[in-house]
Amino acid sequence: MKVSEFLGTKVLDKNAVEIGKVSDMIVDPLAGQINIITISAGEFGIRKKDIEIKPNEIAVLGDYLLLNIEKSDIDVD
């Protein structure tokens, strides 16, 4: 999967509660490894907040990015 295809992907917690969308990522080009994924949470212009997660917090990547943590474990509000 290309990085450009990954951006905009919906992010869900382990209970399938929507958190936001992937807005950016930090990649180590030498290792070919993702170090940080930035999620844009909240409504645009109202409470938009960027959250950073690490690859070890990801359970599944497909049509959605499913995390292995709950929304309450992330400082979203």
N, C-alpha and C positions, 0 to 999 in steps of 0.2 A: 504494500500500500504506500502510495506517495504521501508526503506530508500535506500537500494541498488537499488531498482527499480526506484527510483526518480532521482538518479544520472545519468547524461548524457542526461536528458530530454531537448529538445529544448525549449528556452524561447523566446516568442514573446511579443512585446508591444501591446497596445490596438488597434493598426492599423494593426496588424499581420506582423509587420516588425521584422525579426529575430534579436535578441540581442546577443545570445550565448547559452550556455548549463549549466545546473546545475552542479557545480563541488564539492560543499560541503554544509553542513548545520550544524547549531548549534541547538541542541535539548535539552530541559529541560526534563530529564527523569522522574523527580518526577511529573511534571504536564502533561507529555506526549504531549508537545507542541513544535512546531518549532519556534525558536526565530529569526534566521537569515538564509537566503539562499544566497549562494555565486554563482554567475554566472561568468563563464569564457567567456569573450568576445574578439573578434578579432581573427586574424589568429595565429596559434601556431608558435612561434619563430619570428614573425614579430611585432605585436602590441598586444600581449596578455595582457589582463587587467582583474583583478577580481573586480566584482561589488557586493556589498551586498544590498539585499532588505529585507524588512520585510513582514511577512505574510499578512498584511493588504493591500499590493500593488498587491496581487494576485487576479485575477478575476475568473479564471477557471483553474482547473488541470485535464488533460486528457492525450491524446496523446502528447499534448504540455502544457507548462506552460504559460498561457495567463495573462499578467499583466493588471492592470487597469490604467496604466500610459503610456505616450509616450516615445519613445527612447530619444527625446530631453530633457526630464525631468531627464534623467539619464546621468551621466558623463561617456559616453562610449568612446568618441574620445580622 
